[in-house]
């Protein structure tokens, strides 16, 4: 076993604190990554605090991982020692079903998607521990290459926030002919603005905070709508082809659906804590669509990273020391970060 240092919680009301644990040895197809940076995702907070009802403890969070490969198995063909690499939300799947074979491992039809933490390996016994740690072992099939052209701290959140917003924009082939709104300017929203603008769409930020207008336009938004201002909302009635909804708090779906053009689509990538309520006429009246999108497969994640390296796209981050993580969680809940915390893992 490989002795590993990390930060963990042992119950839903625990604070993250130092915890030593063991990783498995490097197998024939595995790589050992020395973690350099690990992003902090809002879902880490949900799972640490047991808010989704599926938490198991002890838990080492973190699924936005970048680092350097320090050891490889005898049968590894994709990577060499010394290469930069990343791990996102998944570390394994059945690899045999239609979804896995078509590059959608997150939707494994056998239910064998193994998540980077708060999950169990395919042996049904071994728990997975995430990136709030100094190293991780993973099968090369679920590891992605990271370019040395970009700052690593800005790359880390691409492994979740990046692919979560890139994937639906690519799926719906969003480009120069489209008017796209991004609802919410946070970890997901700021990446959605960057990608939609890079793809050539006209981008509008929808926000309840007028103070965010300047930053939204710095990130690439062409227009801004204060959704607390009824007059501004009215200006955008039946205006957008797509809305990327990144908000994880309850909000008025009817109002936003009415901002869509005929046949427009609202794509939810945030996860509100309560069931969605809406008036059916907001959908039926103009044949609008309300749908969702959940991360992306390994191949698409690599495509996204390559696109970011080519177009110089990274997340806006605030780098923190590991022992600041509990304070960082409270700041995330207050939206007091621009726009993603990233842990300098050397500080464990």
C-alpha positions in Angstrom: 0.0 0.0 0.0 1.0 3.6 -0.6 1.0 5.9 2.5 -0.9 9.1 1.6 -1.6 12.4 3.4 -4.9 14.1 3.0 -7.7 16.1 4.5 -10.9 14.2 5.5 -14.2 14.4 7.3 -15.5 11.5 9.4 -19.1 12.6 9.8 -21.6 15.0 8.2 -21.0 17.6 10.9 -17.2 17.2 11.0 -14.6 19.8 9.9 -12.0 18.8 7.3 -8.7 17.9 9.0 -5.5 16.1 8.3 -5.9 12.3 7.9 -3.3 9.7 6.8 -4.6 6.8 4.7 -3.4 4.2 2.2 -3.7 4.1 -1.6 -3.5 0.8 -3.5 -0.2 -0.1 -5.1 0.3 0.8 -8.8 -1.1 -1.9 -11.0 -0.1 -2.8 -14.5 -2.5 -0.2 -16.1 -2.2 2.4 -13.3 -0.4 5.7 -12.9 0.6 7.3 -9.7 0.1 11.1 -9.8 1.7 13.5 -7.4 -1.1 16.0 -6.9 -0.1 19.7 -7.3 -3.5 21.4 -7.3 -7.0 20.3 -6.4 -10.0 22.5 -7.1 -12.9 23.0 -4.7 -16.3 22.3 -6.1 -19.6 23.2 -4.5 -20.5 19.5 -4.8 -17.7 18.8 -2.4 -19.6 20.8 0.3 -22.8 19.0 -0.5 -21.2 15.6 -0.1 -19.0 16.4 2.9 -22.1 17.6 4.7 -24.3 14.7 3.7 -26.8 16.9 1.8 -27.3 14.5 -1.1 -28.1 11.5 1.2 -25.3 9.3 -0.3 -22.3 10.3 1.8 -20.0 7.7 3.3 -17.2 8.4 5.7 -14.3 8.9 6.1 -14.4 11.1 3.0 -11.5 12.8 1.2 -13.2 15.2 -1.3 -11.8 16.6 -4.5 -12.4 15.8 -8.2 -10.5 18.6 -10.0 -7.0 17.2 -9.8 -3.8 18.1 -11.7 -0.3 16.9 -11.0 2.7 15.1 -12.3 3.0 11.3 -13.0 5.7 9.8 -10.8 5.2 6.1 -11.4 3.5 4.0 -14.1 2.5 0.3 -14.4 4.3 -2.1 -16.7 1.4 -2.1 -19.3 0.8 1.7 -19.4 1.0 3.1 -22.9 -0.6 6.6 -22.7 1.7 8.3 -20.2 5.3 8.6 -19.2 6.8 9.4 -15.8 7.1 13.2 -15.5 4.1 14.0 -17.7 1.4 16.5 -16.4 -1.9 14.8 -16.0 -5.4 15.3 -14.6 -8.3 13.4 -13.1 -11.9 14.6 -13.0 -15.1 13.2 -11.6 -14.6 9.6 -12.5 -11.9 7.0 -12.1 -13.5 3.9 -13.6 -16.6 2.3 -15.2 -17.7 -1.0 -16.7 -16.1 0.0 -20.1 -18.3 -2.5 -21.8 -21.8 -1.0 -22.2 -22.9 1.1 -25.1 -22.6 4.4 -23.1 -19.0 3.5 -21.9 -17.9 2.5 -25.4 -19.3 5.7 -26.9 -17.5 7.9 -24.5 -20.2 8.6 -21.9 -18.7 6.7 -19.0 -20.6 9.0 -16.6 -23.8 7.3 -17.7 -22.6 3.7 -17.4 -25.6 1.5 -18.1 -24.4 -1.1 -15.6 -24.3 1.5 -12.9 -20.6 0.9 -12.4 -19.3 4.5 -12.8 -16.7 4.9 -10.1 -16.5 8.4 -8.9 -13.2 10.0 -7.7 -14.4 10.1 -4.1 -17.4 9.0 -2.0 -17.6 6.0 -4.2 -16.5 2.3 -4.3 -14.1 0.7 -6.7 -15.5 -2.0 -9.0 -14.4 -4.7 -6.5 -17.4 -3.5 -4.4 -15.2 -3.0 -1.3 -12.5 -0.4 -1.7 -13.6 3.2 -1.1 -12.3 6.0 -3.3 -10.6 9.0 -1.9 -10.2 12.3 -3.8 -7.8 15.1 -4.5 -7.5 16.8 -1.1 -4.4 14.6 -0.8 -0.8 14.5 -1.9 -1.1 11.6 -4.4 -3.6 9.4 -6.2 -3.5 6.1 -8.2 -5.8 5.7 -11.2 -6.1 3.5 -14.3 -4.6 5.3 -17.3 -8.0 5.1 -19.2 -9.4 7.7 -16.8 -6.5 10.0 -16.7 -6.2 13.0 -19.1 -3.2 14.8 -20.5 -2.6 18.4 -19.3 -0.7 20.9 -21.4 2.3 22.8 -19.9 1.2 25.9 -21.8 -1.4 26.9 -19.1 -1.0 27.7 -15.4 -1.8 24.5 -13.6 -3.9 26.2 -10.9 -6.2 27.5 -13.5 -6.5 24.1 -15.2 -7.6 22.2 -12.1 -11.3 23.5 -12.2 -11.5 22.6 -15.8 -11.8 19.0 -14.8 -15.3 19.7 -13.4 -16.5 23.3 -13.9 -14.9 23.3 -17.4 -16.3 20.1 -18.8 -19.7 20.7 -17.1 -20.2 23.8 -19.2 -18.2 22.8 -22.3 -20.1 19.6 -22.9 -23.7 21.1 -23.4 -22.3 23.9 -25.5 -20.7 21.3 -27.8 -23.7 19.0 -27.7 -26.1 21.7 -29.0 -23.5 22.9 -31.5 -23.6 26.4 -30.1 -21.8 28.9 -32.3 -21.9 32.4 -34.0 -25.5 32.1 -35.1 -26.8 31.8 -31.5 -27.8 34.1 -28.7 -26.8 32.5 -25.4 -27.6 33.5 -21.9 -25.7 32.3 -18.9 -27.6 32.3 -15.7 -25.4 32.9 -12.6 -21.9 34.1 -12.4 -19.9 31.7 -10.3 -17.6 28.7 -10.8 -19.7 27.2 -13.5 -21.1 30.5 -14.9 -17.8 32.1 -15.5 -16.6 29.1 -17.5 -19.9 29.0 -19.5 -19.3 32.7 -20.5 -15.7 32.0 -21.6 -16.6 29.0 -23.7 -19.8 30.4 -25.3 -17.8 33.6 -26.2 -14.9 31.5 -27.6 -17.4 29.6 -29.7 -18.6 32.9 -31.3 -22.0 33.2 -29.7 -23.6 36.4 -28.6 -23.4 36.0 -24.8 -25.6 37.7 -22.2 -25.1 37.3 -18.4 -28.3 37.0 -16.4 -27.7 37.9 -12.8 -29.4 39.3 -9.7 -26.3 41.3 -8.9 -25.7 44.5 -11.0 -22.3 44.7 -9.5 -21.2 41.7 -11.6 -21.8 43.4 -14.9 -18.2 44.7 -15.4 -16.7 41.3 -14.5 -19.1 39.4 -16.8 -18.1 41.6 -19.7 -14.4 41.2 -18.8 -15.0 37.4 -19.1 -16.5 37.8 -22.5 -20.2 38.6 -22.1 -21.6 41.0 -24.6 -24.7 42.0 -22.7 -25.9 42.0 -19.1 -29.4 41.7 -17.6 -30.2 42.5 -14.0 -33.0 39.9 -13.5 -34.4 41.9 -10.5 -35.2 44.7 -12.9 -38.6 43.9 -14.6 -37.9 46.3 -17.4 -34.6 44.7 -18.3 -36.1 41.3 -18.2 -38.9 42.4 -20.5 -36.3 43.5 -23.1 -35.1 39.9 -23.4 -38.6 38.3 -23.8 -38.4 35.5 -26.4 -34.8 36.6 -27.1 -32.4 33.7 -26.5 -31.8 30.4 -28.3 -30.2 28.9 -25.3 -29.9 29.6 -21.6 -27.2 27.8 -19.6 -28.6 27.6 -16.0 -25.8 27.3 -13.5 -27.8 28.2 -10.4 -28.0 25.7 -7.5 -30.5 27.7 -5.5 -34.3 27.9 -6.0 -35.3 30.3 -8.8 -38.1 31.3 -11.1 -38.0 28.9 -14.0 -41.0 30.4 -15.7 -39.4 33.8 -15.9 -36.3 32.4 -17.6 -38.2 30.1 -19.9 -40.1 33.1 -21.2 -36.8 34.7 -22.2 -36.3 31.9 -24.7 -37.2 32.2 -28.4 -39.5 29.7 -30.0 -37.9 26.2 -29.8 -35.3 27.6 -27.4 -33.6 25.4 -24.9 -32.8 26.0 -21.2 -29.9 23.7 -20.1 -29.6 23.1 -16.3 -26.1 22.3 -15.0 -26.7 23.5 -11.5 -28.5 21.2 -9.0 -31.1 23.1 -6.9 -31.9 21.5 -3.5 -35.7 21.5 -4.2 -37.8 20.0 -7.0 -38.3 22.3 -10.0 -41.7 24.1 -10.3 -42.9 25.6 -13.5 -46.0 26.5 -15.5 -46.5 24.1 -18.4 -47.4 26.9 -20.7 -43.9 28.4 -20.3 -42.8 25.3 -22.2 -45.7 24.5 -24.5 -46.5 28.1 -25.5 -43.4 28.3 -27.7 -42.3 24.7 -27.9 -39.4 25.4 -25.5 -37.2 22.7 -23.9 -36.0 22.3 -20.4 -33.1 19.8 -20.1 -30.0 19.1 -18.2 -26.4 18.1 -18.7 -24.0 16.2 -16.4 -20.2 16.6 -16.9 -18.7 14.7 -19.9 -16.9 11.5 -20.8 -13.1 11.1 -20.7 -12.6 11.6 -24.5 -14.7 14.9 -24.4 -12.8 16.0 -21.3 -9.5 15.6 -23.1 -11.0 17.5 -26.1 -11.9 20.3 -23.8 -8.5 20.5 -22.2 -6.9 20.6 -25.7 -9.3 23.3 -26.8 -8.4 25.3 -23.6 -4.6 24.9 -24.3 -5.1 26.1 -27.9 -7.3 29.1 -26.9 -5.6 30.0 -23.6 -8.7 29.4 -21.5 -8.4 28.7 -17.8 -10.6 29.2 -14.7 -10.2 32.4 -12.6 -9.0 31.0 -9.3 -7.9 31.9 -5.8 -5.2 29.6 -4.5 -5.4 28.6 -0.9 -3.4 26.5 1.6 -4.9 23.2 2.7 -5.6 24.4 6.2 -7.8 27.2 4.9 -10.3 24.7 3.4 -13.0 25.1 6.1 -13.0 28.9 5.8 -13.1 28.5 2.0 -16.3 26.3 2.2 -18.0 29.1 4.1 -16.9 31.6 1.5 -18.2 29.4 -1.3 -21.6 29.4 0.3 -21.5 33.2 0.4 -20.4 33.4 -3.3 -17.3 35.1 -2.0 -14.8 33.8 -4.5 -13.8 34.7 -8.1 -14.5 32.1 -9.2 -13.0 28.9 -7.9 -10.8 28.0 -4.9 -7.9 25.8 -5.7 -5.8 24.1 -3.0 -2.0 24.2 -3.2 -1.6 20.5 -2.2 2.1 21.1 -1.2 0.7 22.7 1.9 -0.8 19.5 3.3 
